[in-house]
Amino acid sequence: LVLALAALPVARALAADPTAPPTPVRTVTDTYHGVAVSDPYRWMEDSKSPEWQAWVKAQAAHADAVLARIPGRDAMRRRLLELADAGEFMGSVEQGGGRLFYLKSEPGRGNRRLFMREGDAGAELLLLDPDALPGIGRPDQGHHAIDFHSPSPDGKLLAVGISAGGSEASVLRVYDIAAGRFLPVSIDRAGLNGDIHWRPDNRSFFYNRLPAPGVDGKGELYNKSAVYLHELGREPARD
């Protein structure tokens, strides 16, 4: 009911202002197995073209103008931000060696931090703050996030995926908990991993990796990812 009521002013505003920037139609027709399939907006697939970027900016400006006319929108936005920042949220819980590892969202913070507990009753310990990691959280490198984390079976090592700028292009690192530092291993193109699968030896794991770009800087990317085995101390190029 609340969502429905909130949508009414939006619907009225849209109905009163049918002046959205026009969208060019350039139909391209392909035939598959004897069936003609038409695509009127294929030109929009080139997201780097000046025309597409100008269209997106014009649509965004129009949307901003329409939404700005909704009565009470600023007050609603402030209240929603207050509610979204009212408490802590814990998720992505993993176990290893009797330890619990989890990401936590906290009031006043825009980035999830990684914590650890020694069993259910242990004290909470902050392991990784993506905004404060040496060489990662520097202002000139922009926003970073922890995408996934997987502890070794004995809970002494932690495989962590870290990405920059909201890219979800994870770089896989391994954190030594006792030493409080990352091991030298760094594996890029690890963005498809939800977690990492350690072997019982606590020294090796399986992971998914996207293919390297071709000589033109492009490639198949998501079509041809593969599963690799990494052993600590070995160069990722030999995985």
C-alpha positions as CSV (number, residue, x, y, z in Angstrom):
1,L,0.0,0.0,0.0
2,V,2.8,2.4,0.9
3,L,4.6,1.7,-2.4
4,A,1.3,2.1,-4.3
5,L,0.6,5.5,-2.7
6,A,4.1,6.6,-3.3
7,A,3.8,5.7,-7.0
8,L,0.7,7.8,-7.6
9,P,2.4,11.2,-7.7
10,V,5.0,9.7,-10.1
11,A,2.3,8.4,-12.4
12,R,0.5,11.8,-12.3
13,A,3.8,13.6,-13.0
14,L,4.6,11.4,-16.0
15,A,1.1,11.7,-17.4
16,A,1.3,15.5,-17.2
17,D,4.7,15.7,-18.9
18,P,4.9,13.4,-22.0
19,T,8.0,15.3,-23.3
20,A,10.7,12.7,-22.8
21,P,13.5,13.0,-25.3
22,P,12.8,10.9,-28.4
23,T,14.5,7.5,-29.0
24,P,15.6,6.9,-32.5
25,V,14.4,3.7,-34.1
26,R,16.6,2.0,-36.6
27,T,15.3,-1.5,-37.3
28,V,17.8,-4.3,-38.1
29,T,16.3,-7.6,-39.2
30,D,18.0,-11.0,-38.9
31,T,16.7,-14.3,-40.0
32,Y,17.1,-17.3,-37.7
33,H,16.0,-20.7,-39.0
34,G,13.7,-19.1,-41.5
35,V,12.1,-16.7,-38.9
36,A,12.7,-12.9,-39.3
37,V,13.6,-11.2,-36.0
38,S,13.6,-7.4,-36.0
39,D,15.5,-5.3,-33.5
40,P,14.7,-1.6,-33.5
41,Y,17.2,-0.5,-31.0
42,R,20.4,-2.4,-31.8
43,W,22.2,0.9,-32.2
44,M,22.0,1.3,-28.5
45,E,24.4,-1.7,-28.0
46,D,27.4,0.5,-28.6
47,S,27.5,2.2,-25.2
48,K,30.6,4.1,-26.2
49,S,29.1,5.9,-29.1
50,P,28.6,9.7,-28.7
51,E,24.9,9.3,-29.8
52,W,24.1,6.7,-27.1
53,Q,25.8,8.7,-24.4
54,A,24.0,11.8,-25.3
55,W,20.7,9.9,-25.3
56,V,21.4,8.5,-21.8
57,K,22.3,11.9,-20.4
58,A,19.1,13.5,-21.9
59,Q,16.9,10.7,-20.5
60,A,18.5,11.1,-17.1
61,A,18.1,14.9,-17.1
62,H,14.4,14.5,-18.1
63,A,13.9,11.8,-15.3
64,D,15.4,14.1,-12.7
65,A,13.1,17.0,-13.8
66,V,10.0,14.8,-13.5
67,L,11.0,13.3,-10.2
68,A,11.8,16.7,-8.7
69,R,8.2,17.6,-9.1
70,I,6.9,14.9,-6.8
71,P,5.4,16.5,-3.7
72,G,7.3,15.6,-0.5
73,R,10.1,13.8,-2.4
74,D,12.9,15.4,-0.4
75,A,11.3,14.5,2.9
76,M,10.6,11.0,1.7
77,R,14.2,10.6,0.6
78,R,15.6,11.9,4.0
79,R,13.3,9.4,5.8
80,L,14.3,6.5,3.7
81,L,18.0,7.3,4.2
82,E,17.4,7.4,8.0
83,L,15.7,4.0,8.0
84,A,18.3,2.5,5.7
85,D,21.0,3.7,8.1
86,A,19.2,2.8,11.4
87,G,21.0,-0.4,12.3
88,E,23.6,-3.1,11.5
89,F,23.2,-5.8,9.0
90,M,25.4,-9.0,9.0
91,G,25.6,-11.3,6.0
92,S,27.9,-13.6,4.0
93,V,28.7,-15.8,7.0
94,E,31.5,-18.4,6.4
95,Q,33.1,-20.9,8.8
96,G,36.6,-22.2,9.1
97,G,38.6,-23.7,12.0
98,G,35.9,-22.9,14.5
99,R,35.9,-19.3,13.4
100,L,33.1,-17.2,11.9
101,F,33.7,-14.7,9.1
102,Y,31.1,-12.2,8.0
103,L,30.5,-8.9,6.3
104,K,28.7,-6.2,8.2
105,S,26.9,-3.0,7.1
106,E,27.0,-0.3,9.8
107,P,25.3,3.1,10.4
108,G,27.3,5.9,8.9
109,R,29.4,3.6,6.7
110,G,28.8,3.2,3.0
111,N,31.0,0.1,2.7
112,R,30.8,-3.3,4.3
113,R,33.7,-4.4,6.5
114,L,34.9,-7.9,7.2
115,F,34.8,-9.3,10.8
116,M,35.7,-12.5,12.6
117,R,34.7,-14.2,15.8
118,E,36.3,-17.1,17.6
119,G,33.3,-19.4,17.7
120,D,29.8,-18.2,18.7
121,A,30.8,-16.5,21.9
122,G,34.1,-15.0,20.9
123,A,34.8,-11.3,20.7
124,E,34.3,-9.6,17.4
125,L,37.5,-8.7,15.6
126,L,37.7,-6.3,12.6
127,L,39.8,-8.1,9.9
128,L,39.5,-5.9,6.8
129,D,38.2,-2.4,6.1
130,P,38.3,-1.9,2.2
131,D,38.5,1.9,2.8
132,A,41.7,1.5,4.9
133,L,43.7,-1.3,3.3
134,P,47.2,-0.1,2.4
135,G,47.5,0.4,-1.3
136,I,43.8,-0.3,-1.9
137,G,41.8,2.3,0.0
138,R,43.7,5.4,-1.1
139,P,41.5,8.3,-2.2
140,D,43.2,8.5,-5.6
141,Q,42.1,4.9,-6.3
142,G,38.5,5.5,-5.6
143,H,35.9,3.3,-3.9
144,H,36.7,-0.4,-3.2
145,A,34.5,-3.2,-2.0
146,I,34.9,-6.8,-0.6
147,D,33.0,-9.0,-3.1
148,F,33.5,-12.4,-1.5
149,H,35.6,-14.2,1.2
150,S,36.3,-17.8,1.9
151,P,38.3,-19.1,4.9
152,S,40.7,-22.1,4.6
153,P,39.5,-25.3,6.5
154,D,41.7,-24.5,9.4
155,G,40.5,-20.8,9.5
156,K,44.1,-19.4,9.3
157,L,43.9,-18.0,5.8
158,L,41.2,-16.1,4.0
159,A,40.7,-15.8,0.2
160,V,39.2,-12.4,-0.5
161,G,37.9,-10.8,-3.6
162,I,38.4,-7.0,-3.8
163,S,37.1,-4.7,-6.6
164,A,37.5,-1.0,-7.4
165,G,35.0,1.6,-8.4
166,G,31.9,-0.6,-8.2
167,S,33.3,-2.6,-11.1
168,E,32.9,-6.1,-9.5
169,A,36.1,-6.9,-11.3
170,S,37.5,-8.8,-8.3
171,V,41.2,-9.3,-7.6
172,L,41.7,-12.4,-5.6
173,R,44.0,-12.0,-2.6
174,V,44.9,-14.3,0.4
175,Y,45.0,-12.8,3.9
176,D,47.1,-14.4,6.7
177,I,45.1,-13.8,9.8
178,A,47.8,-14.4,12.4
179,A,50.3,-12.1,10.5
180,G,47.6,-9.5,9.8
181,R,48.8,-9.1,6.2
182,F,48.1,-10.3,2.6
183,L,50.3,-12.9,1.1
184,P,52.0,-12.0,-2.2
185,V,49.5,-13.8,-4.4
186,S,47.2,-11.5,-6.5
187,I,44.9,-13.0,-9.2
188,D,42.9,-10.6,-11.4
189,R,39.9,-11.5,-13.5
190,A,38.2,-13.3,-10.5
191,G,34.9,-11.5,-10.8
192,L,32.7,-14.6,-11.2
193,N,33.5,-16.1,-7.9
194,G,30.8,-16.3,-5.2
195,D,33.3,-18.0,-3.0
196,I,36.6,-20.0,-3.3
197,H,36.8,-23.8,-2.7
198,W,39.8,-24.7,-0.5
199,R,41.3,-28.2,-0.5
200,P,41.8,-30.0,2.9
201,D,45.6,-29.2,2.8
202,N,44.8,-25.5,3.6
203,R,47.4,-24.5,0.9
204,S,45.5,-24.8,-2.3
205,F,42.1,-23.9,-3.7
206,F,39.9,-23.9,-6.8
207,Y,38.7,-20.7,-8.3
208,N,37.0,-19.4,-11.5
209,R,38.8,-17.0,-13.7
210,L,37.8,-15.0,-16.7
211,P,39.9,-15.2,-19.9
212,A,42.6,-12.7,-20.6
213,P,41.8,-10.0,-23.2
214,G,43.2,-10.4,-26.7
215,V,45.7,-8.2,-28.4
216,D,43.0,-5.6,-29.0
217,G,42.1,-5.4,-25.3
218,K,38.9,-7.3,-25.9
219,G,37.9,-10.9,-25.7
220,E,35.1,-13.5,-25.0
221,L,35.1,-12.5,-21.3
222,Y,32.0,-14.2,-19.7
223,N,31.7,-16.8,-22.5
224,K,34.9,-18.7,-21.7
225,S,35.7,-18.6,-18.0
226,A,37.5,-21.6,-16.6
227,V,38.2,-23.2,-13.2
228,Y,41.8,-23.2,-12.0
229,L,43.7,-24.8,-9.1
230,H,46.1,-22.5,-7.2
231,E,48.8,-23.6,-4.8
232,L,50.2,-21.0,-2.5
233,G,53.7,-20.0,-3.5
234,R,53.2,-20.8,-7.1
235,E,52.8,-18.0,-9.8
236,P,49.1,-17.7,-10.9
237,A,50.3,-17.9,-14.5
238,R,51.2,-21.6,-13.8
239,D,47.8,-22.5,-12.3
